[in-house]
Amino acid sequence: MLGMAVRDFAHPQDWPKDIEIQDRLIAGEFPLYRRHKRLLASDARAVWMQISVSLLRHPTGEPHRIVESALSHGEC
């Protein structure tokens, strides 16, 4: 998953909520967030995961990179 875009494995029905939360993260409403969401496995079935997302910023405060990690519910 390293180097892949979240959209490559995010469930398509979750994209609108993902974009909304990402926009709020970039706007500085919160420094990070965690939530449960569906990700697509390599066989295209939906798998529920707990994700943690944070935003790295340049020293100037400008957004630099979004970092996301996922933990399967079996590992929670």
N, C-alpha and C positions, 0 to 999 in steps of 0.2 A: 504494500500500500504506500510505501515511501515514495514520494514524488508524484503520486496520483492526485488528481483533483477529487474533492469530496463528491462531486456530481457523478464521478465514474462509478461509485458504489452506493450512493444514497438512493433511497426509495423515491421514485418520481412524485408520488403524492405528498411527500414531505418537503419538496423543494420550496414551495411558497413560504412555509414557516421558517425553513432554514435561512432563506434570504432576508426575511424580516428580522430575525434574531441577529444575523450577521451585520445588517445595517445598523442595528442598535448598538452592537459591540463596537463597531468602527466609530460611531458617533460619541462613544465614551460613556454611555449610560451605565455600563458595568464593565469591570476589568476581565471577567471570565464568566463562563456559565457551564453548568452540567445539566444534561437531560437524557431521557431514554428515547431512542429513536430506532427506526428500522433501517438496516443496511442490507444490501443485496450480496448474498454469497456468490461464489463463482458459478454455482449451478442455477442462479437467478432466484432462489427462494429468499424470502425476507427473514432476517435474523434480528431479534431485538438486542440492542447494545446500550450500554451507558457511555455517553460521550462527554468529554471535557474539552472545552474550547477556550483558547486565550489568544490575545492579540499582542504581537510584538510591535513596538513602536521605535522609530528612529529617535535619537536624542532630541530632535526638533519637535517630537510629538506626532509626527506623521505616521500613519499606519505603514508597517513594513511587511509583516507576514502573519497569517493566521495559522495557529498550531492546534491540531485536533488529535486527540487520542481516543481510542475506543476499547471498552472492556466488555467481553461477552457476559451475559447474565449468569452463565455457569461459573464465572470467575469472580463475581461480585461477592 
